[in-house]
Amino acid sequence: MSYNSFASVYDELTKNVDYKARAEYISEILKKYNIKDGLLLDLACGTGSLSIELSKLGFEVIGTDASYDMLSEAQNKAAESGENIMFLCQRMEETDLYGSVRAIVCALDSINHVTDYELVKKTFKNLINFLDTDGIIIFDANTVYKHQKVLGNNIFIYDEKNVFCAWRNTLLEDEKTVNINLDFFVKNGEDYLRLGESFKEKAYTDEELTFAVEDAGFKVLSRFSESTFDVPTDETERVTYIVGRSDYFG
């Protein structure tokens, strides 16, 4: 899963994401735990849009992602913005930093891209080695409801200025995993270049994510419906989890 083709068009297809507002939401949560600056890890940072906005808010950001192509886009954007961000090519479950950070952010359902539950558990068990004792993790995850009722067996069309995308989903037999096939038609002069990408996303129940967190030595401090401070419902599509070390938060 390299996202080679996806990296080149990702930003154009996600123009609807308000990264500035998302960074401010994350910052508001961090302030509740007295985290206003310092080192912050943007885990699975993609093309770095959120990393840049968090850097603008005063955090020293480290961005990691498993895709060299995504990170290449991120590095170029950070340089253009004037933000000094360190980018590292690492898989989530293999995160390896030089020391600990005050906070870890994993946004835009990146955890759902880890389709092996054992690797989800390994990810959290590894992250505890790099989080300050009083630090927190903020991650979000698509719900089973979203995979079954919104994404599964549906086709989405994106017609942007320089790219046309046909996004085809297939809900697999476990009714939690969605197979995603993307066909891109990217403008190339007077013609269009066709590119393709395929990958899977898996939704985990709240019980599964809570167990993975607690098994690693963390505690779930709060759960919110995406980008709000509302309690999730049965029809919430993405849940934001606030996680802290159980040896500090009890």
C-alpha positions in Angstrom: 0.0 0.0 0.0 2.2 2.9 -1.3 -0.4 5.5 -2.4 2.0 6.5 -5.2 -0.8 7.7 -7.5 -3.0 9.0 -4.7 -0.2 11.2 -3.3 -0.1 13.4 -6.5 -3.8 14.2 -6.4 -4.6 13.8 -2.7 -4.7 17.5 -1.9 -7.0 18.3 -4.8 -9.4 15.6 -3.7 -9.5 16.7 -0.1 -10.0 20.4 -0.6 -13.2 20.1 1.4 -11.1 19.3 4.6 -10.6 22.4 6.7 -7.2 21.6 8.1 -6.9 25.0 9.9 -10.2 24.3 11.8 -9.1 20.7 12.5 -5.8 21.9 14.0 -7.6 24.5 16.1 -9.9 21.8 17.4 -7.0 19.6 18.3 -5.2 22.5 20.0 -8.3 23.2 22.1 -8.3 19.6 23.3 -4.6 19.8 24.1 -5.0 23.0 26.1 -7.5 21.1 28.4 -4.5 18.9 29.3 -2.2 21.9 29.7 -0.4 21.2 26.4 0.1 24.4 24.5 3.5 23.9 22.8 6.4 21.5 22.6 7.0 18.4 20.5 4.0 16.9 18.7 3.9 13.8 16.5 1.5 13.9 13.5 1.2 10.1 12.9 0.4 9.1 9.4 0.6 12.7 8.3 0.0 12.1 4.6 0.8 15.3 2.6 1.4 17.3 5.7 -1.5 19.7 5.6 -2.4 19.2 9.3 1.3 19.1 10.3 1.7 22.6 8.8 -1.4 24.0 10.6 -0.3 22.5 13.9 3.2 24.0 13.4 1.6 27.4 12.8 -0.1 27.1 16.2 3.3 26.9 17.9 4.0 23.1 18.1 7.3 21.5 17.1 5.9 19.0 14.7 7.3 15.7 13.6 5.4 14.1 10.8 5.6 10.4 10.0 4.0 8.4 7.2 4.7 5.1 5.4 4.5 6.6 1.9 7.6 8.3 0.5 5.4 10.0 -2.1 3.1 11.5 0.5 6.1 12.7 2.4 7.6 14.3 -0.7 4.5 16.3 -1.1 4.5 17.2 2.6 8.2 18.3 2.5 7.6 20.6 -0.5 4.5 22.2 1.1 6.2 22.7 4.4 9.1 24.4 2.7 6.7 26.7 0.7 4.9 27.6 4.0 8.1 28.4 5.8 7.3 25.9 8.6 10.2 23.8 9.9 8.9 20.3 10.2 10.8 17.0 10.4 9.3 14.3 8.2 10.2 10.6 8.7 9.1 7.6 6.6 7.8 5.1 9.1 4.9 2.7 9.4 2.7 3.5 12.4 3.4 0.3 14.2 7.2 0.9 13.7 7.3 4.5 15.0 10.8 5.2 16.3 11.7 8.7 17.6 14.8 10.1 19.2 12.9 10.9 22.4 9.4 11.4 23.8 6.8 13.9 22.6 4.1 15.9 24.5 1.3 14.7 22.2 0.5 12.4 19.4 -2.1 13.1 16.7 -3.4 10.5 14.3 -6.2 12.1 12.2 -8.5 11.4 9.3 -9.2 7.7 10.0 -5.6 6.7 9.5 -6.0 4.0 12.1 -8.6 2.4 9.8 -5.8 1.9 7.2 -4.3 -0.6 9.6 -6.4 -3.6 8.6 -4.7 -6.2 10.9 -6.0 -5.8 14.5 -2.7 -7.2 15.9 -0.9 -4.3 14.2 -3.4 -1.8 15.7 -2.5 -3.2 19.2 1.2 -3.2 18.3 0.9 0.5 17.2 -0.3 1.6 20.6 2.1 -0.7 22.5 4.9 1.0 20.6 3.6 4.6 21.0 3.7 4.4 24.8 7.5 4.4 24.5 7.5 7.9 22.9 4.8 9.8 24.9 5.5 12.0 27.8 4.0 10.6 31.1 1.5 13.4 31.2 1.0 13.5 27.4 -2.0 12.5 25.4 -2.9 10.9 22.1 -5.7 12.2 19.9 -6.8 9.8 17.2 -10.0 9.4 15.2 -11.5 6.4 13.6 -14.3 5.6 11.2 -17.1 3.6 12.8 -18.6 0.3 11.7 -21.8 2.3 11.0 -19.9 4.4 8.5 -18.4 1.5 6.7 -21.7 -0.4 6.5 -24.1 2.5 5.7 -22.0 5.2 4.1 -18.9 3.8 2.4 -19.8 0.2 1.7 -20.8 -0.8 -1.9 -21.1 2.8 -3.0 -19.5 4.8 -5.8 -18.4 8.4 -5.4 -17.4 10.7 -8.2 -15.0 13.7 -7.8 -14.8 16.1 -10.7 -12.1 18.7 -9.9 -10.3 21.2 -12.1 -7.3 19.0 -12.8 -8.5 15.5 -11.8 -11.5 13.3 -12.3 -11.8 10.4 -9.8 -14.2 7.4 -9.7 -14.1 6.0 -6.1 -15.6 2.5 -5.9 -16.1 0.7 -2.6 -16.9 -2.9 -1.9 -17.9 -4.0 1.6 -16.3 -7.3 2.4 -17.9 -10.3 4.1 -16.8 -9.3 7.6 -19.1 -6.1 7.1 -16.3 -4.0 8.6 -13.7 -3.9 5.9 -14.1 -1.8 2.7 -12.1 -2.5 -0.4 -11.4 0.8 -2.2 -10.6 1.1 -5.8 -9.7 4.5 -7.2 -9.4 5.5 -10.9 -7.9 8.9 -11.6 -7.9 10.9 -14.8 -5.3 13.6 -14.3 -5.1 16.5 -16.7 -1.9 16.4 -18.8 -1.9 19.2 -21.2 -4.8 18.7 -23.6 -5.1 15.0 -22.6 -5.8 13.1 -19.4 -3.4 10.5 -17.8 -5.2 7.5 -16.2 -3.9 6.3 -12.8 -5.2 3.8 -10.3 -4.9 2.9 -6.6 -6.4 0.2 -4.4 -6.4 -0.3 -0.7 -8.5 -1.4 2.2 -9.9 0.3 5.3 -11.2 -1.6 8.3 -13.6 -0.3 11.0 -13.1 -1.4 14.6 -15.7 -1.4 17.3 -15.4 0.8 20.3 -14.7 -2.3 22.4 -11.9 -3.3 20.1 -10.2 0.1 20.1 -10.6 0.4 23.8 -9.0 -3.0 24.4 -6.1 -2.1 22.1 -5.5 1.1 24.0 -5.8 -0.4 27.5 -3.7 -3.4 26.5 -0.9 -1.0 25.7 -1.1 0.8 29.0 -3.3 3.7 28.1 -6.7 4.8 29.2 -9.5 6.3 27.1 -10.1 9.8 28.7 -12.9 10.9 26.3 -14.8 10.0 23.1 -16.3 12.7 20.9 -18.2 12.8 17.6 -15.8 14.1 15.0 -14.7 17.8 15.4 -17.2 18.3 18.3 -17.4 17.8 22.0 -20.6 15.8 21.6 -21.1 12.2 22.8 -21.0 9.7 19.9 -24.3 8.1 18.9 -25.1 4.9 17.0 -25.0 6.9 13.7 -21.7 8.8 14.4 -19.5 8.3 11.4 -16.1 9.1 12.9 -15.2 9.1 16.6 -12.3 11.1 18.1 -10.6 9.4 21.0 -8.5 11.2 23.7 -6.0 8.8 25.3 -3.6 9.1 28.1 -1.2 6.9 30.0 -2.9 4.8 32.7 0.1 5.2 35.0 -0.6 8.9 35.1 -4.3 9.3 34.5 -5.2 6.3 36.6 
